[in-house]
Amino acid sequence: MNTLVFDIETVPDTELGQRLHDVEDLDDRAVAKIMFFKQRQARHTEFLPLPQHRIVAISAVLRTRDDLHVFSLGDPESSEKELVERFYDGIERYTPELVSWNGSGFDLPVLHYRSLRHGVVAERYWEIGDHDREYRYNNYLSRFHWRHVDLMDVLAGFQIGGRSSLEQAATLLGFPGKLGMSGAQVWDRYQEGALEAIRNYCETDVLNTYLIYLRFQLVRGVYDRARHSAELDMLEKKLEQATQAHLQEFLSAWRAARHEP
């Protein structure tokens, strides 16, 4: 089976915020401040409800039978609708095992709302066995099926108290972790016009997630040690061939700490 490790980055949907709070005359920065303030009043956090997030980047590691790719969907000028369409088109084309870190709690629900917003059709993703019996007991939507592996959820034993951040888990295993940015900085960087930097950051997040996934495949016996080592070598070779500075930085940080169990 193909494997697609994915991550999204979001900013406040200020167009929705204008309508929710009746402030159509204000600019995006001011509207976002109101959205954060309202959420802080209601929930004592500035983390917005999921329908209020707008996707600005989707990055992935795609492992097919013969190759491996690290990329972001579309380009910096792509619309949100195009990014969402490309994500679901990838599922239609490759029928992959999806892998995420907190994808069940954040990435996929946000993608659900944004696909509704833009009317994006995703038949294969929403299949639960009505038209394809193979999906009855293994689909993308069930928390306990393997067609989508939310590593954060699985490794926590599906218990809220056991959850870890991607940064902590990556650091535990000797992987690079966050390099130069965090999710809390995305809105500020977006306002500065640094969308390329956001896409690069998203790609390093999926690389950390992919490395954790490979280790998970080892400890649950899907890969033996020879296969695990071969997968790591393939990733290292792919990063060696990359010309992008953020991928070279990731490779250097990984090599500096790399050790196999």
Contacts in CASP RR format, 6 or more apart in sequence:
PFRMAT RR
TARGET T0000
AUTHOR 0000-0000-0000
METHOD contacts of the structure
MODEL  1
MNTLVFDIETVPDTELGQRLHDVEDLDDRAVAKIMFFKQRQARHTEFLPL
PQHRIVAISAVLRTRDDLHVFSLGDPESSEKELVERFYDGIERYTPELVS
WNGSGFDLPVLHYRSLRHGVVAERYWEIGDHDREYRYNNYLSRFHWRHVD
LMDVLAGFQIGGRSSLEQAATLLGFPGKLGMSGAQVWDRYQEGALEAIRN
YCETDVLNTYLIYLRFQLVRGVYDRARHSAELDMLEKKLEQATQAHLQEF
LSAWRAARHEP
1 95 0 8 1.000
1 96 0 8 1.000
1 97 0 8 1.000
2 62 0 8 1.000
2 63 0 8 1.000
2 64 0 8 1.000
2 65 0 8 1.000
2 94 0 8 1.000
2 95 0 8 1.000
2 96 0 8 1.000
2 97 0 8 1.000
3 61 0 8 1.000
3 62 0 8 1.000
3 63 0 8 1.000
3 96 0 8 1.000
3 97 0 8 1.000
3 99 0 8 1.000
3 213 0 8 1.000
4 60 0 8 1.000
4 61 0 8 1.000
4 62 0 8 1.000
4 63 0 8 1.000
4 90 0 8 1.000
4 91 0 8 1.000
4 94 0 8 1.000
4 96 0 8 1.000
4 97 0 8 1.000
4 98 0 8 1.000
4 99 0 8 1.000
5 60 0 8 1.000
5 61 0 8 1.000
5 62 0 8 1.000
5 63 0 8 1.000
5 98 0 8 1.000
5 99 0 8 1.000
5 100 0 8 1.000
5 206 0 8 1.000
5 209 0 8 1.000
5 210 0 8 1.000
5 213 0 8 1.000
6 58 0 8 1.000
6 59 0 8 1.000
6 60 0 8 1.000
6 87 0 8 1.000
6 98 0 8 1.000
6 99 0 8 1.000
6 100 0 8 1.000
6 107 0 8 1.000
6 206 0 8 1.000
7 58 0 8 1.000
7 59 0 8 1.000
7 60 0 8 1.000
7 100 0 8 1.000
7 101 0 8 1.000
7 107 0 8 1.000
7 202 0 8 1.000
7 205 0 8 1.000
7 206 0 8 1.000
7 209 0 8 1.000
8 55 0 8 1.000
8 57 0 8 1.000
8 58 0 8 1.000
8 59 0 8 1.000
8 106 0 8 1.000
8 107 0 8 1.000
8 110 0 8 1.000
8 111 0 8 1.000
8 202 0 8 1.000
9 55 0 8 1.000
9 56 0 8 1.000
9 57 0 8 1.000
9 58 0 8 1.000
9 59 0 8 1.000
9 183 0 8 1.000
9 186 0 8 1.000
9 198 0 8 1.000
9 199 0 8 1.000
9 201 0 8 1.000
9 202 0 8 1.000
10 53 0 8 1.000
10 54 0 8 1.000
10 55 0 8 1.000
10 56 0 8 1.000
10 110 0 8 1.000
10 186 0 8 1.000
11 32 0 8 1.000
11 53 0 8 1.000
11 54 0 8 1.000
11 56 0 8 1.000
11 186 0 8 1.000
11 187 0 8 1.000
11 190 0 8 1.000
12 28 0 8 1.000
12 31 0 8 1.000
12 32 0 8 1.000
12 35 0 8 1.000
12 36 0 8 1.000
12 48 0 8 1.000
12 52 0 8 1.000
12 53 0 8 1.000
12 54 0 8 1.000
12 187 0 8 1.000
13 51 0 8 1.000
13 52 0 8 1.000
13 53 0 8 1.000
13 54 0 8 1.000
14 28 0 8 1.000
14 31 0 8 1.000
14 32 0 8 1.000
14 35 0 8 1.000
14 54 0 8 1.000
16 51 0 8 1.000
16 52 0 8 1.000
16 54 0 8 1.000
17 23 0 8 1.000
17 31 0 8 1.000
17 34 0 8 1.000
17 35 0 8 1.000
17 52 0 8 1.000
18 24 0 8 1.000
18 26 0 8 1.000
18 31 0 8 1.000
20 35 0 8 1.000
20 52 0 8 1.000
21 31 0 8 1.000
21 34 0 8 1.000
21 35 0 8 1.000
21 38 0 8 1.000
23 30 0 8 1.000
23 31 0 8 1.000
23 34 0 8 1.000
26 34 0 8 1.000
28 191 0 8 1.000
29 191 0 8 1.000
32 187 0 8 1.000
35 48 0 8 1.000
35 52 0 8 1.000
36 46 0 8 1.000
36 48 0 8 1.000
39 45 0 8 1.000
39 46 0 8 1.000
39 47 0 8 1.000
39 48 0 8 1.000
39 49 0 8 1.000
40 46 0 8 1.000
50 106 0 8 1.000
50 109 0 8 1.000
50 110 0 8 1.000
50 113 0 8 1.000
51 113 0 8 1.000
53 110 0 8 1.000
53 113 0 8 1.000
54 80 0 8 1.000
54 114 0 8 1.000
55 80 0 8 1.000
55 83 0 8 1.000
55 84 0 8 1.000
55 110 0 8 1.000
55 111 0 8 1.000
55 114 0 8 1.000
56 80 0 8 1.000
56 83 0 8 1.000
56 186 0 8 1.000
56 190 0 8 1.000
56 195 0 8 1.000
56 198 0 8 1.000
57 72 0 8 1.000
57 73 0 8 1.000
57 83 0 8 1.000
57 195 0 8 1.000
57 198 0 8 1.000
57 199 0 8 1.000
57 202 0 8 1.000
58 72 0 8 1.000
58 73 0 8 1.000
58 83 0 8 1.000
58 84 0 8 1.000
58 86 0 8 1.000
58 87 0 8 1.000
58 202 0 8 1.000
59 70 0 8 1.000
59 71 0 8 1.000
59 72 0 8 1.000
59 73 0 8 1.000
59 199 0 8 1.000
59 202 0 8 1.000
59 203 0 8 1.000
59 205 0 8 1.000
59 206 0 8 1.000
60 69 0 8 1.000
60 70 0 8 1.000
60 71 0 8 1.000
60 72 0 8 1.000
60 73 0 8 1.000
60 206 0 8 1.000
61 68 0 8 1.000
61 69 0 8 1.000
61 70 0 8 1.000
61 206 0 8 1.000
61 207 0 8 1.000
61 209 0 8 1.000
61 210 0 8 1.000
62 68 0 8 1.000
62 69 0 8 1.000
62 71 0 8 1.000
62 94 0 8 1.000
62 96 0 8 1.000
63 210 0 8 1.000
63 231 0 8 1.000
64 94 0 8 1.000
68 234 0 8 1.000
68 235 0 8 1.000
68 238 0 8 1.000
69 238 0 8 1.000
70 203 0 8 1.000
70 206 0 8 1.000
70 207 0 8 1.000
70 238 0 8 1.000
70 239 0 8 1.000
70 242 0 8 1.000
70 247 0 8 1.000
71 203 0 8 1.000
72 199 0 8 1.000
72 202 0 8 1.000
72 203 0 8 1.000
73 83 0 8 1.000
73 86 0 8 1.000
73 87 0 8 1.000
74 82 0 8 1.000
74 83 0 8 1.000
74 86 0 8 1.000
76 195 0 8 1.000
76 196 0 8 1.000
76 199 0 8 1.000
78 86 0 8 1.000
80 114 0 8 1.000
80 118 0 8 1.000
81 118 0 8 1.000
81 120 0 8 1.000
84 111 0 8 1.000
84 114 0 8 1.000
84 115 0 8 1.000
84 118 0 8 1.000
84 120 0 8 1.000
85 118 0 8 1.000
85 120 0 8 1.000
87 111 0 8 1.000
88 115 0 8 1.000
88 120 0 8 1.000
88 121 0 8 1.000
88 122 0 8 1.000
88 124 0 8 1.000
88 125 0 8 1.000
90 96 0 8 1.000
91 98 0 8 1.000
91 122 0 8 1.000
91 124 0 8 1.000
91 125 0 8 1.000
91 140 0 8 1.000
92 122 0 8 1.000
92 123 0 8 1.000
92 124 0 8 1.000
92 125 0 8 1.000
95 124 0 8 1.000
97 146 0 8 1.000
97 147 0 8 1.000
97 148 0 8 1.000
97 149 0 8 1.000
98 140 0 8 1.000
98 147 0 8 1.000
98 148 0 8 1.000
98 149 0 8 1.000
99 148 0 8 1.000
99 149 0 8 1.000
99 151 0 8 1.000
99 209 0 8 1.000
99 210 0 8 1.000
99 213 0 8 1.000
100 107 0 8 1.000
100 108 0 8 1.000
100 148 0 8 1.000
100 149 0 8 1.000
100 150 0 8 1.000
100 151 0 8 1.000
100 152 0 8 1.000
100 209 0 8 1.000
101 150 0 8 1.000
101 151 0 8 1.000
101 152 0 8 1.000
101 166 0 8 1.000
101 169 0 8 1.000
101 205 0 8 1.000
101 208 0 8 1.000
101 209 0 8 1.000
101 212 0 8 1.000
102 150 0 8 1.000
102 152 0 8 1.000
102 153 0 8 1.000
102 163 0 8 1.000
102 166 0 8 1.000
103 148 0 8 1.000
103 150 0 8 1.000
103 152 0 8 1.000
103 153 0 8 1.000
104 143 0 8 1.000
104 148 0 8 1.000
104 150 0 8 1.000
104 153 0 8 1.000
105 150 0 8 1.000
105 153 0 8 1.000
108 140 0 8 1.000
108 148 0 8 1.000
114 120 0 8 1.000
115 122 0 8 1.000
125 140 0 8 1.000
126 140 0 8 1.000
126 141 0 8 1.000
127 135 0 8 1.000
127 139 0 8 1.000
127 140 0 8 1.000
128 135 0 8 1.000
128 136 0 8 1.000
128 139 0 8 1.000
128 141 0 8 1.000
128 142 0 8 1.000
129 135 0 8 1.000
129 136 0 8 1.000
129 139 0 8 1.000
135 147 0 8 1.000
137 145 0 8 1.000
138 145 0 8 1.000
138 146 0 8 1.000
138 147 0 8 1.000
139 145 0 8 1.000
139 147 0 8 1.000
140 147 0 8 1.000
140 148 0 8 1.000
141 148 0 8 1.000
143 150 0 8 1.000
143 153 0 8 1.000
143 158 0 8 1.000
144 158 0 8 1.000
149 213 0 8 1.000
149 216 0 8 1.000
151 169 0 8 1.000
151 209 0 8 1.000
151 212 0 8 1.000
151 213 0 8 1.000
151 216 0 8 1.000
152 163 0 8 1.000
152 164 0 8 1.000
152 166 0 8 1.000
152 169 0 8 1.000
153 163 0 8 1.000
154 216 0 8 1.000
155 164 0 8 1.000
155 169 0 8 1.000
155 216 0 8 1.000
156 162 0 8 1.000
156 163 0 8 1.000
156 164 0 8 1.000
164 172 0 8 1.000
166 177 0 8 1.000
166 205 0 8 1.000
166 208 0 8 1.000
166 209 0 8 1.000
166 212 0 8 1.000
167 177 0 8 1.000
167 178 0 8 1.000
167 182 0 8 1.000
169 212 0 8 1.000
170 176 0 8 1.000
170 177 0 8 1.000
170 208 0 8 1.000
170 211 0 8 1.000
170 212 0 8 1.000
171 177 0 8 1.000
173 211 0 8 1.000
173 212 0 8 1.000
173 215 0 8 1.000
174 257 0 8 1.000
174 258 0 8 1.000
174 259 0 8 1.000
175 208 0 8 1.000
175 211 0 8 1.000
175 212 0 8 1.000
175 254 0 8 1.000
175 257 0 8 1.000
176 204 0 8 1.000
176 207 0 8 1.000
176 208 0 8 1.000
176 250 0 8 1.000
176 253 0 8 1.000
176 254 0 8 1.000
176 257 0 8 1.000
177 204 0 8 1.000
177 208 0 8 1.000
177 253 0 8 1.000
178 201 0 8 1.000
178 204 0 8 1.000
178 205 0 8 1.000
179 201 0 8 1.000
179 204 0 8 1.000
179 246 0 8 1.000
179 249 0 8 1.000
179 250 0 8 1.000
179 253 0 8 1.000
180 201 0 8 1.000
181 189 0 8 1.000
181 197 0 8 1.000
181 198 0 8 1.000
181 201 0 8 1.000
183 201 0 8 1.000
186 198 0 8 1.000
186 201 0 8 1.000
189 197 0 8 1.000
189 198 0 8 1.000
190 198 0 8 1.000
200 244 0 8 1.000
200 246 0 8 1.000
201 246 0 8 1.000
203 246 0 8 1.000
203 247 0 8 1.000
204 246 0 8 1.000
204 250 0 8 1.000
207 235 0 8 1.000
207 247 0 8 1.000
207 250 0 8 1.000
210 235 0 8 1.000
211 232 0 8 1.000
211 235 0 8 1.000
211 254 0 8 1.000
214 223 0 8 1.000
214 228 0 8 1.000
214 231 0 8 1.000
214 232 0 8 1.000
214 235 0 8 1.000
215 228 0 8 1.000
215 261 0 8 1.000
217 223 0 8 1.000
217 228 0 8 1.000
217 231 0 8 1.000
218 224 0 8 1.000
218 225 0 8 1.000
218 228 0 8 1.000
218 261 0 8 1.000
223 231 0 8 1.000
225 260 0 8 1.000
228 260 0 8 1.000
229 260 0 8 1.000
232 260 0 8 1.000
236 251 0 8 1.000
236 254 0 8 1.000
236 255 0 8 1.000
239 247 0 8 1.000
239 248 0 8 1.000
239 250 0 8 1.000
239 251 0 8 1.000
239 254 0 8 1.000
240 251 0 8 1.000
242 248 0 8 1.000
242 251 0 8 1.000
END
